[in-house]
Amino acid sequence: MNEQSTAYFLSRPKRDTAGVTPGTASAYANGYLKRAMDVLIATVSLVLFTPLMAYAALRVRLSSHGPVIYRQERIGRGGKPFTILKFRSMWADAEREGPQLSSPTDPRITPWGRTMRKFRIDELPQLWNVLRGDMSLVGPRPERAFFIGQILPQHPAYSHLLDVRPGLTGRGMVRFGYAENIRQMSERMHHDIHYVRNASFWQDILIMWQTFRIILLGTGK
C-alpha cells in the first residue's frame, strides 16, 4: 500500500463500531505514569538482558546469512510510521514475494529463529523502541500499513488502536496471540480495543505478569 492510500485510511471518519467512539483512550494510556514506567522497566531490562541479547545476536550471526537485527516499518500512535527492531528469525529475503504474515509452521523461519520466537527472545531489541518512545511496554501490537489498509475498510474501529503507543506485549497478545491472517487480526482487535478504553497501571502489571509466564513456559501462540 502506498503512502497516499495509507493516509486516506488512517484519516477516515471513525464510526461507533464495537462500542467505541473517538477519544475513548483512557487518560492513563497516554499519561506520564505509563511513560515513566516504560522508561524505567525498559532501561533495567536492557541491562539485565544484555548477556542474553549478546548470545542471541551471536546465534543469529552464526546460524544463517543476513543481518542480525531485522528492521521493518510499522504504524504507531497517530498513524505515524516507525522502524521496529527485532532479532532476525527468518531466512534472508523472506518477503521477496511481498508482505506475508507468519505461522508456527512457516518454512521461512530458521531453526534458531523458531526457538527465539517460542520464548519471544527475538523481540528484545524492541526495548530500544520503548526507550525512544515509538512503543510502550503494553499496548496493541503494531502492524504494517499493508495489513492495516486491509482491515480498516471492514473494521473501522481498528483505527482506535492508533490512539495509543503500540506495545511490546498487550491484552491481545496474551488473550489471543499472534495473528496468521487478517481474520485473526480482526478477532484480536477486540481485546486491544478493550485495553485502549480501560488501560490502567494495574492492568499493565497484570499483562506483563501474564506475558512473563508465557515466556517462561514457552506457551505463547
C-alpha positions in Angstrom: 0.0 0.0 0.0 1.4 3.4 -0.9 1.7 6.4 1.5 -1.3 8.2 0.0 -3.7 5.3 0.4 -2.4 4.6 3.9 -3.0 8.2 4.9 -6.5 8.0 3.4 -7.5 5.0 5.5 -6.0 6.5 8.7 -7.9 9.7 8.2 -11.3 8.2 7.5 -14.1 9.2 10.0 -14.4 6.8 12.9 -17.7 5.0 13.3 -19.0 3.8 16.6 -18.1 0.2 15.9 -17.7 -2.3 18.8 -19.0 0.3 21.2 -16.0 2.7 20.5 -16.1 6.4 19.7 -13.3 8.8 19.0 -11.2 9.9 22.0 -12.1 6.9 24.3 -8.5 6.1 25.1 -8.0 6.1 28.9 -6.1 9.0 30.4 -3.5 6.6 31.7 -2.8 5.2 28.3 -1.1 8.3 27.1 -0.1 9.7 30.5 3.2 10.4 32.3 2.9 7.5 34.8 2.8 4.9 31.9 5.7 6.6 30.1 7.8 6.7 33.3 7.2 3.0 33.9 8.1 2.3 30.3 11.4 4.1 30.5 12.3 2.6 33.9 11.5 -1.0 33.1 13.0 -0.9 29.6 16.2 0.6 31.0 16.5 -2.1 33.7 15.6 -4.9 31.3 18.2 -3.8 28.7 20.8 -4.0 31.4 19.6 -7.4 32.8 19.1 -9.0 29.4 22.4 -7.8 27.8 24.1 -11.2 28.1 21.0 -13.0 26.6 20.8 -10.4 23.8 24.5 -10.8 23.1 24.1 -14.6 22.9 21.0 -14.3 20.7 22.8 -12.0 18.3 25.8 -14.4 18.1 23.5 -17.3 17.3 21.7 -15.3 14.6 25.0 -14.4 13.1 26.3 -18.0 13.1 23.0 -19.7 12.1 22.2 -18.1 8.8 23.2 -15.4 6.3 21.8 -11.9 6.7 21.7 -9.1 9.2 21.4 -9.8 13.0 18.8 -7.0 13.5 15.8 -7.0 11.3 14.2 -3.6 10.7 10.6 -3.1 9.4 8.3 -0.2 9.2 5.2 -0.4 11.4 2.4 2.1 12.2 2.4 3.7 15.6 0.5 6.2 17.6 -1.4 8.7 15.5 -0.7 6.7 12.4 3.0 7.7 12.5 5.4 5.2 10.9 8.4 4.0 12.9 11.1 1.3 12.4 10.6 -1.7 14.7 13.7 -3.7 15.7 13.9 -7.5 16.1 16.5 -10.2 16.0 16.1 -11.7 12.6 14.3 -15.0 12.9 13.8 -15.8 9.2 16.0 -16.6 6.3 17.2 -13.6 4.3 14.9 -12.2 1.7 11.9 -14.0 3.3 9.5 -11.5 1.8 10.8 -11.2 -1.7 7.3 -12.0 -2.9 5.7 -9.3 -0.8 4.3 -8.8 2.7 3.3 -12.1 4.4 2.0 -13.0 7.8 3.7 -15.8 9.6 2.5 -19.0 11.3 4.1 -21.6 13.7 4.9 -23.9 10.7 6.2 -21.1 8.4 9.2 -22.6 6.5 10.8 -19.2 6.3 11.7 -19.3 10.0 15.2 -20.5 10.8 15.8 -23.2 13.4 17.2 -20.7 15.9 14.5 -18.3 14.9 11.9 -20.8 16.0 13.5 -21.1 19.4 13.6 -17.3 19.8 10.0 -16.9 18.8 8.9 -19.6 21.3 10.3 -17.6 24.1 10.0 -14.2 22.4 13.7 -13.5 22.5 13.5 -12.1 19.0 11.5 -9.1 20.4 14.0 -8.0 23.0 15.5 -5.3 20.7 12.1 -3.6 20.8 13.1 -2.4 24.3 15.0 0.3 22.3 11.8 1.2 20.6 10.2 1.6 24.0 13.0 3.9 25.2 12.8 6.0 22.0 9.1 6.5 22.6 7.9 4.6 19.5 6.3 1.9 21.6 5.1 1.2 25.1 5.7 -2.0 27.2 2.0 -2.7 27.0 -0.4 -1.8 24.1 -1.8 -3.0 20.9 0.5 -4.9 18.6 1.9 -2.6 15.9 1.2 -3.7 12.3 2.3 -2.7 8.9 0.4 -0.3 6.7 -0.2 -3.0 4.1 -2.3 -5.0 6.6 -3.9 -2.1 8.3 -5.2 -1.0 4.9 -6.9 -4.3 4.5 -8.5 -4.3 8.0 -9.8 -0.7 8.2 -12.4 -0.9 5.3 -14.0 -3.9 7.1 -13.4 -2.9 10.7 -13.1 1.0 11.0 -12.8 0.6 14.8 -9.3 -0.7 14.3 -8.2 3.0 13.9 -8.8 3.4 17.7 -5.7 1.2 18.3 -3.7 4.1 16.8 -4.8 6.4 19.7 -2.1 4.9 21.9 1.5 3.8 21.5 1.7 0.1 20.3 3.1 -2.3 22.8 5.9 -4.9 23.2 3.1 -7.0 24.7 -0.6 -6.4 25.2 -4.0 -7.8 26.1 -4.5 -9.0 22.6 -1.2 -10.9 22.7 -1.8 -12.7 26.0 -5.5 -13.4 25.3 -5.2 -14.3 21.6 -1.6 -14.4 20.5 0.0 -13.9 17.1 -2.3 -13.5 14.1 -1.8 -15.6 11.0 -4.3 -13.8 8.7 -6.5 -10.7 8.5 -9.4 -12.5 10.1 -7.4 -13.3 13.2 -6.1 -9.7 13.4 -9.7 -8.6 13.4 -10.5 -11.0 16.2 -7.5 -9.9 18.3 -8.5 -6.3 17.7 -11.4 -6.5 20.2 -9.1 -7.4 23.1 -6.9 -4.4 22.2 -9.8 -2.0 21.9 -10.9 -3.1 25.4 -7.3 -2.3 26.6 -7.3 1.1 25.0 -10.6 2.1 26.7 -9.7 0.7 30.1 -5.9 0.9 30.4 -4.6 1.3 33.9 -1.4 0.8 35.9 -2.7 -2.4 37.4 -3.9 -3.8 34.1 -0.4 -3.2 32.7 1.2 -5.0 35.6 -1.2 -8.0 35.1 -0.5 -8.2 31.4 3.3 -8.0 32.0 3.0 -10.8 34.5 0.9 -12.9 32.1 3.5 -12.3 29.4 6.3 -13.3 31.7 4.5 -16.6 32.5 4.0 -17.3 28.7 7.7 -16.6 28.1 8.9 -18.9 30.9 6.6 -21.7 29.8 7.0 -21.1 26.1 3.3 -21.5 25.6 2.6 -18.4 23.5 0.6 -18.8 20.3 
